[in-house]
Amino acid sequence: MTFTTLGLSDSLLRALANTGYKTPTPIQMKAIPAILSGGDVMASAQTGTGKTAGFVLPMLQQLSKGTKARPCRVRALILTPTRELAAQVHDSIITYGKHEKLSSTVVFGGVNINPQRQKLNHGVDLLVATPGRLLDLYQQNAIQFDDIELLVLDEADRMLDMGFIRDIRKILKLIPKRRQNLMFSATFSKDIRQLAGTICKKPIEIDVAPRNSTVETVSQNLYWVEKEHKADLLSELLQETHEQVLVFTRTKHGANKLVKRLGKDSISAIAIHGNKSQTQRTKALDEFKRDKVQILVATDIAARGIDIELLTLVVNFDLPHVPEDYVHRIGRTGRAGGSGQAISLVSREEKKQLRAIESLIKLKITPL
Ligand code: AMP
């Protein structure tokens, strides 16, 4: 199948030709026609599956047909849990929407609100936002919601995990009832289904990653190691590879401590977590992407949604408390058909977490 057969316009196909993508990914094959048909869509897909293009492309096509946004209004609202994801979705809009005559912007917290207010003045066709900042802008009368035709909740599961449910409910009350709804989530838990029930009308369900299953191309192993020896073991493992590695810690403090420790062993590492400013987070991610540092140490929330390609190894320095986070974490390796490895350093105290993860993924993680 090619992008042409999916019913995308010539101008979008031209933008796609520039990206070098040859064939649509499974989520794109299913989501693009479904969204173009105008129905609500509920899709289960992780980061790395190409889901962003899966909704951005058909949205651009739909919006190109209508009239441009009025001042202080938006026609399509895309909500994301993190600033990084918001920025990435907006980058995709710019890339794929290169030849469309549509306006877009991105708003998120942690940076000055005034430039964002100004950008909304003339109205935008597509707005990518994190929920809190969106509500701040609404309260400051910088934006009105009456022209919204299309709503996207990206990484809905993470939005719930991060406690955005109240903000989302507030936003839902403020926007028009008649609209197209698209919901994307890595996993479809009971809570997500419940939320979907209040948002979507008879959604077309798309499932490209079987629920709570782990990617088949990722080999998953563990080392039993006492807490105080984890850093030594990690350092040894990292010295054996020249590849870039994503390491997960449970806490922000743990991430900082680990970066310092690896530095002592001459391993270049950088941390990304919620206590860092937006500028620091962008810089860290950029340095990792440009291969200036070998190791990115991240907490679950900070790592969510960030687009780093082709990692062959992900290390869980600590196991996550929420088993679903394990699935998200290892989804960062073995993407796009390549093979990957996930190694977990597990201490005696983490046995319970390990069992919970194994029962979620229905797989025993074997020691190396
Ligand atoms: P996402 O799952 O949306 O975060 O996308 C993950 C990565 O896949 C991004 O870097 C995209 O640029 C890339 N991508 C999206 N669609 C395709 C495609 N059809 N072929 C190859 N790469 C793609």
Residues whose N, C-alpha, C, O or C-beta is under 5 A from the ligand:
A	BS01	AMP	Y21 K22 T23 P24 T25 Q46 T47 G48 T49 G50 K51 T52 A53 D307
